[in-house]
């Protein structure tokens, strides 16, 4: 743009009425939540948010800083989308629909919001953008939209500057901001305590990139001194880098901090396009944090026409015996390194501890068949595990070549003859380009042998080198795998992948993710007892987690002398409760068959518990303290109850006023025994049977690190 | 390694006899070339090289600097492979075999060398490496070999420090060192003049990364003041970054400078492995630089069992009319940007200048059939060209979806009915990850419609972003495409890809590359008249170039008023000569059919000239001055002659003592007319017919920027 044009534009600007001080407010259907938008004097988009008239988000700026990059559209390299905006118009609408998830906590979900779309014009660069707000009774989402236009076709995001200005020094339940992992223990501090705590909050991981002493991840749960619960996250992160939050701990203002690529740039955009939704949940009742479906509602409807092949999966597998035991993924200990296609495994000496061998897998198949589990996960079945990790090795697996002691055809035939499926395992070692080269053949192999679900893994630093687990390109990779899997009717459960943002609504074959410290950490350093009563508030906001619960032999030392001090930081009953408080359509019975044999009466709950529900009622909830939930099973109409607490224990009374009128239920109660304690007496439990009716009251004493589980089968 | 071990190792070291001052020499079969290896006092591998007792390479160091990277094998992060070596042993051998290339300048190639493999031990890190020398009568190759061993399984190369110490301020024929392009005009300066000339030598390119004011590319041709011709290049660059040369212009020492990845690291190695060959050609006769097959000989034998589907290809195509004309690759001018699968081309307004339309392609098919050309290249046939370049766009093409005016089935059927094939075009826009996602489907489509050759392109900055055109990962990508293509019986001609290093011996379906300024530059800024008589000394050392010669209407302005000042920097006859002096099994007749109609008598040479030879004799050669070559056609036994010169013109006399005894040849001579000149009178030519026999002498006067071409068909 030359000077005369600029002067002309300025002249026009002076003639136009300035609307920089106007403001619009949009309120939620019930009026509890209100969001106010305005432009500052210099045209900076600004919003604020209230709940029942109480301030939740102080005036906060919105905008994006663009990179001065030669790839950006000509002339735009130097103008960011930060200020100089005037408002063109503001469109309002109301939306109210009820949709049916393919699987979930409830059979229907209501998506009811009031919307305000503010259309902004930036004269200096002749560009138009839209900021869209959707306000729900329990929170809001906002996003940036970039229509296709003459002067805005391509741009590169150097940083997004979306602010969330807090009203005080709230209590935060946070994990360190990191471009590559979420496997940190949740920290509970005031906002002002994040910087100090960061030093100890960061422990080692196979791949980690901490970026700021006050950087935290989403979903970020907070609680104010006057009892407001606030949660900041994002929804529908597609073709965009993952958002972290960086805290200005002088002013208690969070600002978005995107994950960069290898060059330090953050997002490569082509109009028409939009950012993910930036979401703020708010309520004075913690249960709303768990019951609200805002993240799912802000995602696109299901894009898979025929979903009949997608189903809940209860599974066991060859896994805990390696993670917590002494068996190995690798077939031999003799190879210093492997070259796939050159290394001849028939000529090496087996180490005798390879878990994924024919006999062991048959044992699990028999166990699954006997206990009506759907599938058997087998890790370490394919060539390459001798040097799979830590070498930045590109061609690390081919995903199709079994070890000599894993007969893929015979084992699948055997499983199918018993009504069980094997679950595929694809460890990519974070070499995404190698995985994509072999993805087609790998999925074809699954189809050939009758696998319908895959657990994928992304351990270690990403290849292409310099990329991060949560950068735009790698986020696109995860979704590419999910969409390609859908074409093959394959369900995906991706570990070490990006934390979910509700994409499972659009792609319900994404049945699980890890993206947090799972049960595996109980065999490393251990998880805090409150871990599983904070995850539903944070990690689970975006989608289900393959937490792999069900470790009834909580004292690993009883069967593995090498880990004699290692124990699960819950009681035995607490493990049962996890199937209730951490919803997932994919649930593992992770312990060894021989351990389940020891506790077969308690294992009955795992056999019984459904993974797909007609209805869910959160009866009690407090972040990192306790969660109590009742769920009604699809088809049978049976009800299940579960409660889990932190290290302090919890007293709980449940009035069964949600049961069907006049119906009688055969009730089995799995409770911590008196004096049960996750540290000192974890496996003390009591199982009682009784009949219950609507209106009955059940009382529970949850032990430290304990909980309870109840099945109520309609007679 | 702990301290006690280090002390122990040192103790051993003191006990061992130091052989650091010993030296070994290996000479070529005829004794002309000698290479001497030694270890310096501190155990630095050192070599020097002589030719007929004259020093060619002064004592030069060998070694690799390793990265201090967490991915390197434990304990080795800090020890480079630079010094502290002792010699274990030294194995010598002689090799002499004659092999048959699938296509080439001669029907057989002799691979005759003396070899010396020096096994070195580095006590400090307990590591063994081998430096292997192969010495030929016209040069040598050396490489590093890394056997698999306990303490050397994975390592990361920070830089390779292979020195080439020159004996003086030689004349160098060089182009600027660059991680992303070779499309520079060759500079001719003393070594001491590189730094100063660099400032003007670097002109703009779609993707370029110059790294040093004295950095140059290989193959680097030099000439000493006393008439020695020296050429430094590399052979068999596989799973390794491309080598550049950086000049210490105080001491006239070149040192290897590898192409980095996005993180700045250069090579990720897993033993057993080796570096590419570092080659030095030397002779006092410039013709040896062209005749020697050292680069091919240092590559692995053909890995394709059935090569019957690989054949020379003479082709025309829908290309020059876009490059030099006003037709477009894109279908419409209405789209500011494209989203494949969303953009509906049936609803947009065609720009009326789209080259790859059914009528135009049929015209070229008819032309090819009439003139017995094998194939027709069609660029711009597939959706995406409206925004294909300059936006760092990932999903830029799908390689399978034609524009509405390109009927892929009908056009292929029509071509096949006339005995002609279409040549596929895959412009990747350097988005290699997108290309790999679609490669399988793209090759399948080619098989479906009967394409057997693809011209691929890599214009612009590489995606994954931060990578370079010549980094290890991207070099692997090019080879991946070639090997996957071989499975589909597809020949590959990759443009903007890495400069070849003789891999076409191993993968003869790699029938062409660009990797230098091609004829297209004649429609931009123009090529120097000497360009095509230096390329055979440099770029062509690694393999054939798809130079797209045959522009008989050298004055573009005669048919395109928009380029009225643009002209090809050769005479018309000079264009014919290119088919002789720049060997390629893939040769385009690049001009427009209507231009060939104007010069049909001259076009006869292009119709006639074979692309595969039984024998080749370089009769005269001087870098950037002139090349005169005679070639004997496979099957027919016909002989062809060609000469090309620079802007100074050239007088040339050829004694036909290579013709078959007693045979008579029908000889057609295409010569520059008197007063012909590439600038002022380019299209003045004379065609004469005569009979010739062995011993006859032909005299030629090559005009400035001119040459000559002769066909001698055995009667």
Interface residues (C-beta under 8 A of the other chain):
Chain A: X69 X70 X71 X73 X148 X149 X150 X153 X154 X156 X261 X262 X263 X265 X268 X270 X271 X336 X337 X339 X387 X390 X391 X392 X393 X394 X433 X436 X437 X440 X461 X464 X465 X466 X467 X473 X476 X480
Chain B: X69 X70 X71 X73 X148 X149 X150 X153 X154 X156 X261 X262 X263 X265 X268 X270 X271 X336 X337 X339 X387 X390 X391 X392 X393 X394 X433 X436 X437 X440 X461 X464 X465 X466 X467 X473 X476 X480
